[in-house]
Amino acid sequence: MNAKINQTLKAANLPDKTIERLSQYRRNLLQCLAKGKQHIFSHEIAQIHHITPVQVRRDIMLIGYSGTLRKGYDVKELIDLIGNILDTREGLNAAVVGVGNLGRSLIGYFSGKRSKLNIVAGFDNNPEKVDKIYAGVHCYSIDQLAEVVERERVSIAILTVPADNATEAAERLVMAGIKGILNFSPKPLNVPPHVYLEEIDMITSLEKVAYYVKKQGGEE
Amino acid sequence: MNAKINQTLKAANLPDKTIERLSQYRRNLLQCLAKGKQHIFSHEIAQIHHITPVQVRRDIMLIGYSGTLRKGYDVKELIDLIGNILDTREGLNAAVVGVGNLGRSLIGYFSGKRSKLNIVAGFDNNPEKVDKIYAGVHCYSIDQLAEVVERERVSIAILTVPADNATEAAERLVMAGIKGILNFSPKPLNVPPHVYLEEIDMITSLEKVAYYVKKQGGEE
């Protein structure tokens, strides 16, 4: 059995969890490749991610690829195929809205981690930050949002404003034509269906850890 | 019908998603209280969180509380009851492991947001950071981990080290007796069952947003 690529399959709607795992597989496959590993079996990928080999094979079949019995998957080929699914050819531009401590650390964190996603602008309502450069990224006034989003063709916003400003900032982003928001602010947002919203609720995650630690301790 | 509190129910195992929502309800209830609102209906809570009133009532019944038909829930009472579920009486101590940009911003972000969770230490392997104070938190050498965790009774770790250091750091934390880990490092971790692990995968979240933006754009 030879490695097979059936790219026509990739147009299918992939499950949300498969998208997440593909992103995670790729990150570890890149590390494997950097270490000179050229082939990998599903059970090896499974072990890295603490899931079953069946799950791995299912996800990879969903993107129209299968490995060989003898050698497994070609690492380079698999990375490229996942890239075809997740990335756009010319890359996407993102902006960080709220250039506080968290916003600045995320600019640094995301820069360079993904070649196909460029952080091209920051926005803040603090006049002292406007026209400053943070980790190589120009900070604009929030009042320039619509103008800069259009000029820089920004389609993704990383929202790190305080809770009280989140609703207004999200409305401005939607008005400016943003297509996707990664929301770090501790405020539930309401966006129209054509805007994809992903929320990272760090306070709740920490409270969950605390709850389970408390429960484990038998204090309940 | 009067408000009822049946605290014996709270010992039950609550669903994971209910824990998350209780944390989110509380955050918004605190804002309501700050604005002087003393009673709230399930449909009002539902609207804030973009879920159904039935879901809200079910979650709140699970913690043994019910409101009155006329006035809804007593905001203060509900906040206290959620606190009984999520918090320990004397609070829990947490440490940030990896005092880079992200670690430092999280120290600032989490400090003061939750009175029942105190960040009491930072750890880093960079000698230049050791014995410095970041946002009021003392940074120790990672070699002092076991000693400081015991002395400061740290039960929760917020892990923000680079991917390459994550596995070793997690092993050290488990050895030191940590009970819960909130992992921000882009590396899947393996911990024993008595340690609760919550992972926040920011890169994957951003890649998911990019995938859906691409899909929406019809580029597929």
Contacts between the chains, C-beta under 8 A, distances in Angstrom:
chain1	res1	chain2	res2	distance
A	10	B	220	7.7
A	11	B	220	5.5
A	16	B	208	7.6
A	19	B	207	7.7
A	19	B	208	5.5
A	19	B	211	5.4
A	20	B	201	7.5
A	20	B	204	5.3
A	20	B	208	6.3
A	23	B	201	7.9
A	23	B	203	7.0
A	23	B	204	4.2
A	23	B	207	4.2
A	23	B	208	6.9
A	24	B	188	7.0
A	24	B	201	7.0
A	24	B	204	5.8
A	27	B	163	8.0
A	27	B	186	6.0
A	27	B	203	6.8
A	27	B	204	7.9
A	28	B	188	7.9
A	31	B	163	7.8
A	48	B	188	6.4
A	49	B	188	5.2
A	50	B	188	5.9
A	50	B	190	6.2
A	85	B	211	7.2
A	86	B	207	5.5
A	86	B	210	6.7
A	86	B	211	5.2
A	86	B	214	7.9
A	87	B	210	7.2
A	87	B	214	7.6
A	88	B	210	7.5
A	88	B	214	4.9
A	88	B	217	7.7
A	88	B	219	5.8
A	89	B	219	8.0
A	92	B	210	5.3
A	92	B	213	6.3
A	92	B	214	7.2
A	94	B	206	7.6
A	100	B	105	7.9
A	101	B	104	7.1
A	101	B	105	3.9
A	101	B	108	5.1
A	101	B	109	7.0
A	102	B	105	4.7
A	102	B	106	7.7
A	102	B	108	7.9
A	102	B	109	5.6
A	104	B	101	7.1
A	104	B	105	7.2
A	105	B	100	7.9
A	105	B	101	3.9
A	105	B	102	4.7
A	105	B	104	7.2
A	105	B	105	4.0
A	106	B	102	7.7
A	106	B	202	7.4
A	108	B	101	5.1
A	108	B	102	7.9
A	109	B	101	7.0
A	109	B	102	5.6
A	109	B	202	6.9
A	110	B	202	7.6
A	110	B	203	7.5
A	110	B	206	6.4
A	113	B	186	7.8
A	113	B	203	5.7
A	114	B	203	6.8
A	114	B	206	7.1
A	114	B	207	6.9
A	116	B	210	7.5
A	117	B	206	6.6
A	117	B	207	7.7
A	117	B	210	5.7
A	155	B	213	5.3
A	155	B	217	7.8
A	156	B	206	7.6
A	156	B	209	5.6
A	156	B	210	6.4
A	156	B	213	6.0
A	158	B	206	7.3
A	163	B	27	8.0
A	163	B	31	7.8
A	179	B	213	4.3
A	179	B	216	5.7
A	179	B	217	7.0
A	180	B	209	4.0
A	180	B	210	7.0
A	180	B	212	6.0
A	180	B	213	4.1
A	180	B	216	7.8
A	181	B	209	7.2
A	182	B	205	5.8
A	182	B	206	5.6
A	182	B	209	5.1
A	186	B	27	6.1
A	186	B	113	7.9
A	188	B	24	7.0
A	188	B	28	7.9
A	188	B	48	6.4
A	188	B	49	5.2
A	188	B	50	5.9
A	190	B	50	6.2
A	194	B	216	6.4
A	196	B	209	5.8
A	196	B	212	3.8
A	196	B	213	6.1
A	196	B	216	6.7
A	198	B	205	5.1
A	198	B	206	8.0
A	198	B	208	5.7
A	198	B	209	5.1
A	200	B	200	6.1
A	200	B	202	6.6
A	200	B	205	5.7
A	201	B	20	7.5
A	201	B	23	7.9
A	201	B	24	7.0
A	202	B	106	7.4
A	202	B	109	6.9
A	202	B	110	7.6
A	202	B	200	6.6
A	203	B	23	7.0
A	203	B	27	6.8
A	203	B	110	7.5
A	203	B	113	5.7
A	203	B	114	6.8
A	204	B	20	5.3
A	204	B	23	4.2
A	204	B	24	5.8
A	204	B	27	7.9
A	205	B	182	5.8
A	205	B	198	5.1
A	205	B	200	5.7
A	206	B	94	7.6
A	206	B	110	6.4
A	206	B	114	7.1
A	206	B	117	6.6
A	206	B	156	7.6
A	206	B	158	7.3
A	206	B	182	5.6
A	206	B	198	7.9
A	207	B	19	7.7
A	207	B	23	4.2
A	207	B	86	5.5
A	207	B	114	6.9
A	207	B	117	7.7
A	208	B	16	7.6
A	208	B	19	5.5
A	208	B	20	6.3
A	208	B	23	6.9
A	208	B	198	5.7
A	209	B	156	5.6
A	209	B	180	4.0
A	209	B	181	7.2
A	209	B	182	5.1
A	209	B	196	5.8
A	209	B	198	5.1
A	210	B	86	6.7
A	210	B	87	7.2
A	210	B	88	7.6
A	210	B	92	5.3
A	210	B	116	7.4
A	210	B	117	5.7
A	210	B	156	6.4
A	210	B	180	7.0
A	211	B	19	5.4
A	211	B	85	7.2
A	211	B	86	5.2
A	212	B	180	6.0
A	212	B	196	3.8
A	213	B	92	6.3
A	213	B	155	5.3
A	213	B	156	6.0
A	213	B	179	4.3
A	213	B	180	4.1
A	213	B	196	6.1
A	214	B	86	7.9
A	214	B	87	7.6
A	214	B	88	5.0
A	214	B	92	7.1
A	216	B	179	5.7
A	216	B	180	7.8
A	216	B	194	6.4
A	216	B	196	6.7
A	217	B	88	7.8
A	217	B	155	7.7
A	217	B	179	6.9
A	219	B	88	5.7
A	220	B	10	7.7
A	220	B	11	5.5
